[in-house]
Amino acid sequence: MKIVNYVKESYAELVQKVSWPTWSQLQNSAIVVMVASLLFAIVILAMDLTFENVMKAIYSLLY
């Protein structure tokens, strides 16, 4: 009976107490996540290219 009660209470909470975002809010959040991910990827790319060039310069001096 504990499991049945748990499922009923969980369903009631999801239906009555949780405030779900609107479609517009979901779209805005998705755009924010995509832009943040793109910016993060660009920063990582810049760091990678910088490190690569620094290492090439070091190796060219050593050999």
N, C-alpha and C positions, 0 to 999 in steps of 0.2 A: 504494500500500500504506500510505502514511502516514495517509491519511484513514480507511481501514478500521481501522487500529490505534488511531487517535485515538477513533473511535466505540466500539470495544470497551472501551478503557480508561475512557472517560467513563461508559459503561453500568455497568461493574464498580464504579466509584467511587460512582455514584448508588445502586446496589443494596446494596453491602457496607459502605461507609465513612460514608455520610451518615446521620445520625440524624434521622428525620422526626418531627415533633411528632404527638402523639396528637390525636384529634378534640376532646377536652376542652381541650387546650392551644390548639388553633386557635380554639375558641369564646371562650376567655378572652382571647386576643390580639385577636380581632375586637371584643369588648366594650370593651377598653381603647382601641383605636383610635377606635371610635365615640364614646366619652365624651370623649376628648381632642379630637376634631374638633368636637364640640358645644361644649365649653368655649372652644376657639379661635374658633369662629364667634360665640359670645356676646361675647367680648372685642372682636372686630372690630366687631360691631354697636354695642357701647357706645361705642367710639372714634368710629365714624361719626356716631352721633347726637349725641355731644358736640361734635364738630367742626361739624356742621350747625347746632346751636344757637348756638355761638360765632360762626359766620359770619353767621347771621341777626341776632344782637345787634349785631355790628359794622356790618353794612349798614343796620340800622334807625337807628343813631346817625349814619351818614354821610348818609343821604337822608331 
